[in-house]
Amino acid sequence: MPTHYPKWKYLLLVCILVVGILYSLPNLYGDDPAVQVESPSHVAKDETFVLYLQEQLQAAQIPFKRVAIEKNDILVRFNTIDDQLKAKEFLEHTLGDAYSVALNLAPATPAWLQSIGAEPLKLGLDLRGGVHFLMEVDIETTLERRYESFLNDFKTELREAKLRYSNLKAEENGVILRFATQELRDSAQQLLKQRHPEVEFARAEDLNNVFDLRASLPPQVLQTLRNDTMEQTVSILRNRVNELGVAEAVVQRQGLNRIVVELPGIQDTAYAKDILGKTATLEFVMQDDTHDVRQALAGKVPPGARVLLTRDDRPVLVKKQVLLSGDSITGARASFDGRDGRPSVDIRVTGSGLGIFTKATRDNIGKQMAVVYIETKTHYTDGDKEGEETHKTVEKEEKIISLATIQSALGSHFQITGLNYQEAQDLALLLRAGALPAAVSVAEERTIGPSLGQENIRLGMLSVELGMGIVLVFMLLYYSLFGLIANIALLMNLVLLLAVLSMIGATLTLPGIAGIVLTVGMAVDANVLIFERIREELRNGMSPRASIHSGFERALATIIDSNLTTLIVGVILFSVGSGPVRGFAVTLSIGILTSMLTAITGTRAIVQLVFGGRQLKRLPVGI
C-alpha cells in the first residue's frame, strides 16, 4: 500500500464535500406559507405598495412574517397556513379583481445561500402538492379562422379569374358565395374546387335570380382539424411548462376540448396561470388611412375594417386582413433596440406567411402597420342564489402594442417595440413556446395537497431513516472501524445526492424517495466488496498494508461493472418512462454516481488518512 496519498485528491474531496453541504443546506430550512400578489402592469411594484399591504394586514389583525418584493413579485410570508388562508381571502376582497392573489410555499432559505444559487429540492404533487389547471380549448375559433382564411383566398382567386360575385361572407359553418348568374356560379365552383380539393361546394336553391354557393369542410376534415388543434395545443402548453422550469409536470388531453395541466411544487402560481392561459396571438395588420376613425367610432365602420385601442387607449382604425399571424413566428427573444435602447422583441419568421408579409410591407412603404396582441381572459361570477352554478365569461381582448411606419420591406427578421422589458420578456417566452392555435381559458383551477396523504409521506421519509439507520448499525457492528469509515462515506453520499438533485432542479416524488432508499443499500455494496476482499487477502497471509491496497485495487473492476449495469437501466427508465418512473430513475442514477465517488475515492482517502502512516499488525475490519 503506498505510504503517500496525493494531496490534490484530499483537496478535491474537501471541495466537493463543502459544495455538497452548501447546496444541500437549503433543504433544512423548509418553506414559509406565503401569498403572492401580482399587480396590473401599470401599477408599480414599489415600497409604497408594500407598506400599503402591511398596513392593511395589520388593520385586519392578520399576523405575518414579512412583506417584500422578491424576484419581481410581491410576496407576503406567514408563520401558519391558517394565517395564509385568511390573508388570501382578505387581500382578494381588498384589492379587487385587478390583482391576482395566489397561494404559494416560499423557500425560507437564507439570503446568503440564495446569492450562490442554492435552492431547496422541488417536491412533487404527491409530496407537497401543487397547482391543477383544467384548460378549455375554443376549437370553434380555429374553424372560424379557417373559414375567414378561405374567404380571403376566394376573393383573391375570383378576382384574378375575373369572376364577379355579388356577395361573399363567412358564416359559422362555412362561406357563402353569391353570384348574379348561374354561369358565374358554375365557373367559380369549378375553379375553387381545383384550388381547394379539401372543401365541399354545395349549390343552394336558386331564388329570385340569386345563385348561392356554399363552401364548407366535410366532417372527416373537421375532425382532423379538431384533433390537430388539440395535439398542437398540448404540445405548446408542454413547451410553456418547460419555459417555466417546472419538472415532472403533467400535461395531457381530457375529453374533446379540455387539457389537464398539473404543476408540482410550483413557486409562482399566478405567473404560471398567466403564462399558460394566454393565447399569445400576434397579428400584423395595416392601418386604414382612407377612412376617418371618428366616423367609425360613431358607428359607421367601413367594410373590412375595425377599431382597436392602443396601449394608451387611443382609437385606431385598422384593416381586418391579417398580413402575418403568430403561427408563422418561429423565434422570439427579448432585447434592447440598438438605436434608442428601448425594450424590444426580436422576431424570426418562416413558413408560407413570410412571402405574403414581405410583399405587403414592400407595397406599403411609408404607411403605418399595427401589431395587435390578442389575449383571452376568463371571468367567473357566482350565481345570485345559493346553489346556483358559477358562470364563466370568456372575453377576448385585442390591443395595439406597436404602431409604426414601414420604412422598408420586412423579411424573416425584424423587431417590435412599445413594451416594457418585463412585457417583452413575457411575450418572447410565449412566442418562443409557440402561438396557441386557438383561444385557451382556465375552466378550473385548484391548489391540491399531497395526493397520497401526510401519513404515506411520513412513512416514506421514515423508510429512508430506517434504511439508513439499519445499514449504519450493521456496517458498524460487522466491520468495526472500517464500518465506521463506510458510514461516514454513506452520509457523504446522501449529502452529495441531495446537493446534486437541488442543483439540477430535480423534482422529488415518492418514487424518488424509493430510489434514495435503494441507493442507500447500494452505496455500501461497494464497501462490502472492498472489505471482504481485504479479509480474503488477510486470510491468505498478506500483510495489513498490502491487503488494503489489494482490496481496493482488485475490487474496483467488480464495483464498476455492477454499478455501470444498474446505471444503464436507470438511464433507460428515464428515457422511456414517465412521471413516477422517471422520478425513481433520476434519484437512482445520481445516487449511483455519487456512491461511486464516496465509496471508492472517499473511503480510500479516509482509510489512508487513518492507517497510512502507522505500523499495522492487524486491521479492525470486523469479525
C-alpha positions in Angstrom: 0.0 0.0 0.0 1.5 3.4 -0.9 2.5 5.4 2.1 1.6 8.7 0.4 -1.9 9.6 -0.9 -1.9 12.6 -3.3 -2.8 15.9 -1.5 -4.8 17.1 -4.6 -7.2 14.2 -4.1 -7.8 15.3 -0.5 -8.3 18.8 -1.6 -10.6 17.8 -4.4 -12.7 15.7 -2.0 -12.9 18.5 0.6 -14.0 21.0 -2.1 -16.7 18.6 -3.4 -17.9 18.0 0.2 -18.1 21.7 1.0 -20.0 22.4 -2.2 -22.3 19.5 -1.4 -23.0 20.7 2.1 -23.7 24.3 0.9 -26.2 23.2 -1.8 -27.9 20.6 0.4 -28.3 23.1 3.3 -31.5 24.8 1.9 -33.4 21.6 2.4 -33.1 22.0 6.2 -34.9 25.4 6.3 -38.2 24.3 4.9 -40.9 26.6 3.4 -43.0 29.5 4.5 -46.7 29.7 3.8 -47.0 32.7 1.5 -49.4 34.7 -0.6 -48.2 36.2 -3.9 -49.7 39.4 -5.1 -49.5 40.1 -8.8 -50.3 43.7 -9.7 -51.5 45.0 -13.1 -48.7 46.0 -15.5 -49.4 49.8 -15.0 -49.1 49.6 -11.2 -45.5 49.9 -9.9 -44.3 47.2 -7.5 -42.5 49.6 -5.1 -42.1 50.0 -1.4 -45.2 52.2 -1.2 -47.4 49.3 -2.2 -45.5 47.0 0.2 -46.2 49.4 3.0 -49.9 49.6 2.0 -50.2 45.8 2.2 -48.5 45.8 5.6 -51.0 48.4 6.9 -54.0 46.5 5.5 -52.9 43.2 7.1 -52.1 44.9 10.4 -55.5 46.6 10.4 -57.2 43.2 9.8 -55.1 41.7 12.6 -53.6 39.0 10.4 -50.1 38.2 11.7 -47.3 37.9 9.0 -43.6 37.4 8.9 -42.6 39.7 6.1 -43.9 41.6 3.1 -41.3 42.2 0.4 -40.6 42.3 -3.3 -38.9 39.0 -4.3 -37.9 38.2 -7.9 -40.2 41.0 -9.2 -43.2 39.7 -7.3 -44.7 40.9 -4.0 -44.6 38.0 -1.5 -46.3 38.0 1.9 -44.8 35.3 4.3 -46.7 33.8 7.2 -46.0 31.6 10.2 -49.0 29.3 9.8 -51.2 28.1 6.9 -54.3 29.4 8.7 -52.9 32.9 8.6 -52.0 32.4 4.9 -55.6 31.3 4.0 -57.1 34.3 5.9 -54.8 36.7 4.2 -55.6 35.4 0.8 -59.3 35.8 1.3 -58.8 39.3 2.8 -56.5 40.5 0.1 -58.7 39.2 -2.7 -61.6 41.2 -1.2 -59.5 44.3 -0.5 -57.6 44.6 -3.8 -60.3 43.5 -6.1 -60.3 41.7 -9.5 -57.5 43.8 -10.9 -54.9 42.0 -8.7 -54.0 38.3 -8.8 -53.7 36.8 -5.4 -52.3 33.2 -5.2 -51.2 30.8 -2.5 -47.5 29.8 -2.5 -44.9 28.0 -0.5 -41.8 30.2 -0.4 -38.4 28.8 0.5 -37.1 30.0 3.8 -33.5 29.8 2.5 -31.2 32.5 3.9 -30.2 35.2 1.5 -26.5 34.3 1.6 -27.4 30.8 0.3 -29.7 32.2 -2.3 -26.9 34.5 -3.5 -24.9 31.5 -4.6 -27.9 29.8 -6.3 -28.6 27.3 -3.5 -32.3 26.3 -3.6 -34.2 23.5 -1.8 -35.5 20.5 -3.7 -38.7 20.8 -5.6 -41.3 18.5 -4.3 -43.8 16.7 -6.5 -47.6 16.7 -6.3 -47.5 13.5 -4.1 -45.3 15.2 -1.5 -46.1 18.9 -1.4 -49.0 19.3 -3.8 -49.1 21.9 -6.5 -51.5 23.6 -8.9 -54.1 21.8 -11.1 -55.4 23.6 -14.1 -58.2 22.4 -16.4 -57.8 24.3 -19.6 -60.6 24.6 -22.1 -59.7 25.0 -25.8 -62.0 27.1 -28.0 -61.8 24.9 -31.1 -64.6 26.8 -32.8 -62.2 29.8 -33.0 -59.9 27.7 -35.2 -62.7 26.8 -37.5 -63.8 30.4 -37.8 -60.3 31.5 -38.6 -60.0 28.7 -41.2 -63.2 29.9 -42.9 -62.0 33.5 -42.8 -58.8 32.4 -44.5 -60.9 30.7 -47.2 -62.9 33.9 -47.6 -59.7 35.9 -48.3 -58.4 33.3 -50.7 -61.7 33.1 -52.5 -61.8 36.8 -53.0 -58.3 36.9 -54.5 -58.8 33.9 -56.7 -62.1 35.0 -58.1 -60.8 38.5 -58.7 -57.7 37.1 -60.6 -60.0 34.9 -62.7 -62.3 37.9 -63.4 -65.3 36.1 -62.0 -67.6 38.7 -60.4 -69.5 37.9 -57.3 -72.3 40.0 -55.7 -71.6 39.0 -52.1 -69.1 36.9 -50.1 -69.3 36.3 -46.4 -68.1 33.8 -43.8 -70.7 32.1 -41.5 -70.4 29.8 -38.5 -70.2 26.6 -40.6 -68.9 27.8 -44.0 -68.6 30.5 -46.6 -71.5 31.8 -48.7 -70.7 33.0 -52.2 -73.4 34.8 -54.1 -73.4 35.3 -57.9 -75.7 37.1 -60.4 -75.9 34.3 -62.9 -75.8 30.5 -62.9 -72.9 30.5 -65.3 -70.7 32.6 -63.0 -71.5 30.3 -60.1 -70.6 27.2 -62.1 -67.4 28.6 -63.3 -66.5 29.7 -59.7 -67.3 26.3 -58.4 -65.1 24.6 -60.9 -62.2 27.0 -60.3 -62.3 26.9 -56.5 -62.8 23.1 -56.4 -59.5 22.7 -58.3 -57.7 25.1 -55.9 -59.3 23.7 -52.7 -59.9 20.0 -53.1 -60.5 19.5 -49.4 -63.5 21.9 -49.4 -67.0 20.8 -50.3 -69.1 23.1 -52.5 -72.9 22.8 -52.5 -75.3 24.8 -54.6 -78.2 26.4 -52.8 -81.7 26.7 -54.2 -82.0 29.4 -56.8 -84.4 32.1 -55.7 -85.2 35.5 -57.4 -82.1 35.3 -59.6 -79.8 34.7 -56.7 -77.3 32.0 -57.2 -75.5 30.9 -54.0 -72.6 28.6 -53.5 -71.8 27.2 -50.0 -68.3 26.2 -49.2 -67.7 24.0 -46.1 -65.3 21.4 -44.7 -66.5 17.8 -44.7 -66.9 16.0 -41.3 -63.7 14.0 -41.6 -61.7 17.1 -42.3 -63.3 18.9 -39.4 -62.5 16.0 -37.1 -58.9 16.0 -38.2 -58.7 19.8 -37.7 -60.0 19.4 -34.2 -57.6 16.7 -33.3 -54.6 18.6 -34.8 -55.7 21.7 -32.8 -55.8 19.7 -29.6 -52.5 18.0 -30.2 -50.8 21.3 -31.1 -52.2 23.0 -28.0 -51.0 20.1 -25.8 -47.5 20.4 -27.3 -47.3 24.2 -26.9 -48.5 24.0 -23.3 -45.8 21.5 -22.6 -43.3 23.9 -24.2 -44.6 26.7 -21.9 -44.3 24.5 -18.9 -40.7 23.8 -19.9 -40.1 27.5 -20.2 -41.4 28.0 -16.7 -38.8 25.4 -15.5 -41.3 23.0 -13.9 -40.1 19.4 -13.8 -42.3 16.3 -13.6 -45.3 18.3 -14.8 -48.4 16.6 -16.3 -49.9 18.0 -19.5 -52.5 15.7 -21.0 -55.7 15.8 -23.1 -59.0 15.2 -21.4 -62.1 14.7 -23.4 -62.9 16.5 -26.7 -61.7 20.0 -25.9 -60.0 20.1 -22.4 -56.4 19.7 -21.2 -55.2 18.9 -17.7 -52.1 20.7 -16.5 -50.6 19.8 -13.1 -47.6 21.8 -11.9 -45.9 20.1 -8.9 -44.0 22.3 -6.4 -44.7 25.4 -8.4 -43.5 28.6 -6.6 -45.3 31.2 -8.7 -48.9 30.0 -9.3 -50.1 33.4 -10.5 -47.4 33.7 -13.2 -47.9 30.1 -14.3 -51.7 30.7 -14.7 -50.9 33.9 -16.6 -48.5 32.3 -19.0 -50.5 29.1 -19.6 -53.8 30.9 -20.1 -52.6 33.5 -22.6 -53.2 32.8 -26.2 -50.1 34.9 -27.1 -51.5 35.6 -30.5 -50.0 38.3 -32.6 -51.5 39.8 -35.7 -49.8 42.3 -38.1 -52.4 44.5 -39.8 -52.3 47.7 -41.8 -53.8 50.9 -40.6 -56.9 52.1 -42.6 -55.9 55.6 -43.5 -58.6 56.1 -46.1 -61.4 56.5 -43.6 -62.0 58.6 -40.6 -61.7 56.9 -37.2 -64.2 59.4 -35.7 -67.0 58.2 -38.1 -66.1 54.6 -37.2 -66.5 55.4 -33.5 -69.9 56.9 -34.3 -71.0 53.5 -35.7 -70.1 53.9 -39.3 -67.3 51.3 -39.5 -66.3 50.7 -43.2 -66.4 47.2 -44.5 -63.2 45.2 -43.9 -62.1 47.5 -41.1 -62.3 47.5 -37.3 -61.4 49.9 -34.4 -58.8 48.9 -31.9 -57.2 50.7 -29.0 -53.5 51.4 -28.4 -51.9 50.8 -25.0 -52.7 54.4 -24.1 -56.4 53.9 -25.1 -56.1 55.8 -28.4 -58.6 54.5 -31.0 -57.0 53.4 -34.4 -58.9 52.2 -37.5 -57.2 49.1 -38.9 -58.0 46.7 -41.7 -59.3 43.2 -40.9 -57.0 41.5 -43.3 -54.1 39.9 -41.4 -50.7 40.2 -43.0 -49.0 37.9 -40.6 -50.2 35.9 -37.6 -48.3 34.3 -34.7 -48.5 30.9 -36.4 -45.6 31.9 -38.7 -43.3 33.1 -35.8 -40.6 30.5 -35.1 -38.3 32.5 -32.8 -38.6 35.4 -30.3 -36.1 37.0 -28.0 -36.3 40.0 -25.6 -33.6 42.6 -26.1 -33.0 46.3 -26.4 -33.2 48.4 -29.5 -29.8 49.3 -30.7 -30.8 52.8 -31.8 -32.6 54.2 -28.7 -32.2 51.4 -26.1 -35.9 50.7 -25.8 -37.0 47.2 -24.9 -37.9 45.2 -27.9 -38.7 41.7 -29.1 -36.6 40.2 -31.9 -38.9 38.2 -34.2 -37.9 35.4 -36.6 -40.5 34.3 -39.2 -40.5 31.4 -41.6 -43.2 29.5 -43.4 -45.8 30.3 -46.1 -46.8 33.5 -44.4 -43.4 35.1 -44.9 -43.7 35.8 -48.6 -47.1 37.5 -48.3 -45.9 39.5 -45.4 -42.8 40.7 -47.2 -44.8 41.6 -50.3 -47.3 43.5 -48.3 -44.7 45.6 -46.4 -42.9 46.3 -49.7 -46.1 47.6 -51.3 -47.0 49.8 -48.2 -43.7 51.6 -47.5 -44.4 54.9 -45.8 -47.7 53.6 -44.3 -48.4 52.5 -40.8 -48.7 48.9 -39.7 -50.1 47.8 -36.3 -49.0 44.9 -34.2 -52.1 43.5 -32.4 -51.7 41.5 -29.3 -54.7 39.2 -28.6 -55.4 37.8 -25.2 -58.3 35.7 -23.9 -59.4 36.3 -20.4 -61.9 34.2 -18.4 -64.0 35.7 -15.7 -66.0 33.7 -13.1 -69.1 35.0 -11.3 -71.0 33.2 -8.6 -74.8 32.6 -9.0 -77.1 35.1 -7.4 -78.8 32.4 -5.4 -77.3 29.8 -3.2 -76.7 26.5 -5.1 -76.5 28.2 -8.5 -73.6 27.2 -10.7 -70.7 29.6 -11.3 -71.0 31.4 -14.6 -68.0 31.6 -16.9 -67.5 34.5 -19.3 -64.7 34.4 -21.9 -63.5 37.8 -23.0 -61.3 38.4 -26.0 -59.1 41.5 -25.6 -57.2 43.0 -28.6 -54.7 45.8 -28.1 -52.3 47.5 -30.4 -48.9 47.2 -28.8 -47.0 48.8 -31.6 -47.9 51.2 -34.4 -45.0 52.1 -36.6 -44.3 53.4 -40.1 -42.9 50.8 -42.6 -39.5 52.0 -43.6 -38.6 49.1 -45.9 -39.8 45.6 -46.8 -39.6 43.3 -43.7 -38.1 39.9 -44.1 -37.5 36.9 -41.8 -36.0 39.0 -39.0 -37.4 42.2 -37.5 -38.2 43.9 -34.2 -41.3 45.1 -32.4 -41.2 47.8 -29.7 -43.7 49.6 -27.4 -43.4 47.3 -24.4 -41.6 47.5 -21.1 -38.8 44.9 -20.6 -40.9 42.5 -18.4 -43.7 42.5 -21.0 -41.1 42.0 -23.8 -39.7 39.0 -21.9 -43.2 37.5 -21.3 -44.2 38.0 -25.0 -40.9 36.5 -26.2 -41.4 33.5 -23.9 -45.0 32.9 -25.2 -43.9 33.2 -28.8 -40.9 31.1 -28.3 -43.0 28.3 -26.8 -45.4 28.6 -29.7 -48.5 30.5 -30.5 -51.6 28.7 -29.5 -53.8 27.7 -32.4 -57.0 28.6 -30.5 -58.1 30.5 -27.5 -57.4 28.7 -24.2 -59.2 29.6 -21.0 -58.9 28.2 -17.5 -62.1 26.2 -16.8 -61.0 25.1 -13.4 -58.1 25.9 -11.1 -57.3 24.5 -7.7 -54.4 24.1 -5.4 -54.1 20.4 -4.5 -52.5 18.8 -1.4 -50.4 15.6 -1.3 -52.3 13.0 -3.2 -51.0 10.1 -1.1 -51.7 11.8 2.2 -49.5 13.0 5.0 -49.3 9.5 6.6 -47.8 8.0 3.4 -45.3 10.9 3.2 -44.3 10.3 6.8 -43.9 6.6 6.1 -41.8 7.4 3.0 -39.4 9.6 5.0 -39.4 7.0 7.8 -38.2 4.4 5.3 -35.2 6.5 4.5 -34.4 7.0 8.1 -34.9 3.3 9.0 -32.9 2.1 5.9 -30.1 4.5 6.7 -30.1 3.6 10.4 -30.1 -0.2 9.9 -27.3 0.0 7.3 -25.2 2.2 9.6 -25.6 -0.2 12.6 -24.9 -3.3 10.5 -21.8 -1.8 9.0 -20.5 -0.6 12.4 -21.1 -4.0 14.1 -19.9 -6.2 11.2 -16.9 -4.3 10.0 -15.8 -2.4 13.2 -13.7 0.7 12.5 -13.8 0.1 8.7 -17.6 0.0 9.1 -17.5 3.4 10.7 -15.5 4.7 7.8 -18.1 3.3 5.4 -20.8 5.0 7.4 -19.0 8.4 7.0 -18.8 7.8 3.3 -22.5 6.9 3.2 -23.5 10.1 4.9 -21.3 12.0 2.5 -23.1 10.2 -0.4 -26.5 11.3 0.9 -25.4 14.9 1.3 -23.9 14.9 -2.3 -27.1 13.2 -3.7 -29.3 15.9 -2.2 -27.0 18.6 -3.4 -26.9 17.4 -7.0 -30.7 17.0 -7.0 -31.1 20.6 -5.8 -28.5 22.0 -8.2 -30.1 20.4 -11.3 -33.6 21.4 -10.2 -35.0 17.9 -10.0 -38.4 17.3 -8.5 -38.5 14.8 -5.7 -41.5 12.4 -5.7 -42.4 9.4 -3.5 -40.9 7.1 -6.1 -37.8 9.3 -5.9 -37.6 8.6 -2.2 -37.8 4.9 -3.0 -34.8 5.5 -5.3 -32.9 7.1 -2.4 -33.7 4.2 -0.1 -32.3 1.8 -2.8 -29.3 4.0 -3.2 -28.5 3.8 0.5 -28.3 0.0 0.2 -26.3 0.0 -3.0 -23.9 2.7 -1.7 -22.4 0.4 0.9 -22.3 -2.5 -1.6 -19.0 -1.2 -3.0 -17.5 -1.0 0.6 -18.7 -4.5 1.4 -16.9 -5.8 -1.7 -13.7 -4.0 -0.8 -13.8 -5.0 2.9 -14.5 -8.7 2.0 -11.6 -8.6 -0.4 -9.3 -7.2 2.3 -10.4 -10.0 4.7 -9.6 -12.6 2.0 -6.1 -11.2 1.5 -5.5 -11.2 5.2 -6.6 -14.9 5.4 -4.2 -15.6 2.6 -1.3 -14.3 4.8 -0.8 -10.9 3.1 0.3 -8.0 5.3 -2.3 -5.5 6.5 -1.0 -2.7 4.4 -0.8 -4.8 1.3 -4.3 -6.3 2.0 -5.7 -2.8 2.0 -4.0 -1.9 -1.3 -5.1 -5.2 -2.9 -8.6 -4.9 -1.6 -9.2 -1.5 -3.2 -7.4 -2.3 -6.5 -8.9 -5.8 -7.2 -12.5 -4.9 -6.2 -12.6 -1.8 -8.4 -13.4 -3.7 -11.6 -16.3 -5.6 -10.0 -17.7 -2.4 -8.5 -17.6 -0.6 -11.8 -19.3 -3.4 -13.6 -22.1 -3.8 -11.1 -22.8 -0.1 -10.9 -22.5 0.5 -14.6 -25.1 -2.0 -15.5 -27.5 -0.5 -12.9 -26.8 3.0 -14.3 -27.6 1.8 -17.8 -31.0 0.5 -16.6 -31.6 3.8 -14.8 -30.9 5.8 -18.0 -33.3 3.6 -20.0 -36.0 4.0 -17.3 -35.6 7.8 -17.5 -35.6 7.8 -21.3 -38.7 5.7 -22.0 -40.6 6.1 -18.7 -42.8 9.0 -17.5 -43.9 10.5 -14.2 -43.1 8.3 -11.2 -40.8 6.0 -13.2 -38.6 9.0 -14.2 -38.5 10.3 -10.6 -37.2 6.9 -9.5 -34.7 6.7 -12.3 -33.3 10.2 -11.5 -32.5 9.6 -7.9 -31.2 6.0 -8.6 -28.9 7.2 -11.3 -27.5 10.2 -9.5 -27.1 8.1 -6.3 -25.0 5.5 -8.2 -22.7 8.2 -9.5 -22.2 9.8 -6.1 -21.8 6.5 -4.3 -19.0 5.6 -6.8 -17.2 8.7 -5.7 -17.7 8.3 -1.9 -17.4 4.5 -1.6 -14.2 4.3 -3.6 -12.3 7.6 -3.5 -13.8 8.9 -0.3 -13.4 5.7 1.7 -9.9 5.1 0.4 -8.9 8.7 1.4 -10.2 8.2 4.9 -8.5 4.7 5.3 -5.2 6.2 4.1 -5.6 9.1 6.5 -6.2 6.7 9.4 -3.9 3.8 8.6 -1.4 5.2 6.1 1.3 6.4 8.5 1.1 3.6 11.0 2.8 0.3 11.6 0.0 -2.2 11.3 -0.1 -5.6 12.9 -3.8 -6.2 12.5 -6.7 -4.5 10.9 -10.0 -3.6 12.6 -12.0 -5.0 9.7 -14.7 -6.7 11.8 -15.4 -10.3 12.7 
